[in-house]
Amino acid sequence: MSKSITMNSNHITIGLLIFGASFIASCRNNQQQQAPGQQAIPVTVAEATEETVVGVSDYPGTVVALNETELRAEVSGYITGILVADGASVAKGQKLYEIDRTRYAAEVEQAESNLAIAEANLARLKRDLGRYQKLAEQDAIAKQTLDYAETDFNNAEAQVIAARAALTTAQTNLNRSIITAPFNGTIGISQVRMGALVSAGTTLLNSISSTNPIAVDFPVSERDITRFNALRQSGAASDSSISITLPGGQAYPHPGRITAIDRAVDRNTGTITVRASFPNEANTLLPGMNTTVRVRNQSQSNQLVIPYRAIIEQLGQTSVYVLTDSSTVEQRGVRLGLKVADRVVINEGLSKGEQVVTDGIINLRPGARVQINQPTETTK
């Protein structure tokens, strides 16, 4: 009885092992049949076409004044007059500040008196020298006396020159006690108030900047230098128009033109600064304001274009899946050009007529089998 039970248990155990092995093998066969690499992945494709491209390139811009300078005291003294309101528009030569002129006016009067004395002394010595020269021709005076007279005359001439220089300095200091606007523009908020003591060359009174026209600086890639040089030389945008968008998103109503390009490319960024000039009669653009510069450009020849949704971006690299035959794809690196709406120019990596995957990219791997669900789209 006991022996029979043991034999039945062994048969049950062996049966279970055989059944388990068969079940596992069946599962493995099913998994192999359902492996993703063996199934065609549904995708949509589009053909790379050539066309003349008209688009807009955006660049971050900063508003800068074409003329901007700090106003500093050139003579020392107390502020006795502030002749312009903070933030006002000023004209070239307009009086802005006055420094106590009493001392400088007195120095001018003293210098004028010293010059008059020196000129009178020179005139007297000139007459004396003339008389001594006539007497010397007649051997009526000693040669030494004539030499002394000539020396005194030369010294008097030098004194007149020194007196004139002193008068010029005194007059300059008096003129500099009035600070005027060096050009048309807008003045900032005054850094000094009435009665403040200012020092020559060190005290900042205010700053002034020109406002109309005004400039916007923006960086462009070194690859675009040739095109922007052409725009600058033409004086007007023949194949482009320069416009800006204000910080709030509002378009600035006046177009600009390229007026300057910096002397060198920044080695760290590979960009160069371009300057565009804009009219600014309403004083809408203020120095330091951040804007978006929009450059409308048209290609001189046909460019290769595909839908932008076909682009794969990974770690700073861009690529697309290209249909190699009717049922497989390969991943290929490309270099992008101008983006126009939902399309993008391809500068390198594709040829005209090749088909790229636009939908279903997330499931693809290089060499994957694909099934085209829709007819090939042609970009327009």
Buried (B, 14 or more C-beta within 10 A) or exposed (E): EEEEEEEEEEEEEEEEEEEEEEEEEEEEEEEEEEEEEEEEBEBBBBBBBBBEBEBBBEBEBBBBBBEBBEBBBBBBBEBBBBEBEEEEBBEEEBEBBBBBBEBBBEBBEEBBEBBEEBBEBBEEBBEBBEEBEEBBEEEEBEEEEBEBBBEBBEEBBEBBEEBBEBBEEBBBBBBBBBBBBBBBBBBBEBBBEEEBEBEBEEBEBBBBBBBBBBBBBBBBEEEBBEBBEBBBEEEEBEBBBBBBBBEEEEEBEBBBBBBBBBEEBEEEEEBBBBBBBBBBEEEBBEBEBEBBBBBBBEBEEEBBBBBBBBBBEEEEEBBBBBBBEEEBBBBBEBEBBBBBEEBBBBBEBBEEEBBBBBBBBEEBEEEBBBEBEEEEBEBE
